[in-house]
């Protein structure tokens, strides 16, 4: 998945859910990766070190894990944004329930 898409998705997650009690543990654990993704997505940071990229990649992987979706599934979505991923995750979970 494109790194710019990852930073945009994480930035949106941080802005929209950083005070949400359901995301509290996720946001606390990713206290570096989420704001860093926001800074990159907003153009406040032009270049990251490899470690900075690793923080963002790990935060993105963890977000997908929390939502119980795979990156390969997300790549096929027509729009790569947090809303699309959350709707996909919801529908996937709903369709798996007996």
Buried (B, 14 or more C-beta within 10 A) or exposed (E): BEBEBBBBBBBBBBBEBBEEEEBEEBBEEBEBBBBBBBBBBEEEBEEBEEEBBEBBBBBBEBBBEBBEBEEEEBEEBEEBEBEBBBEBBEEBEEEEEE
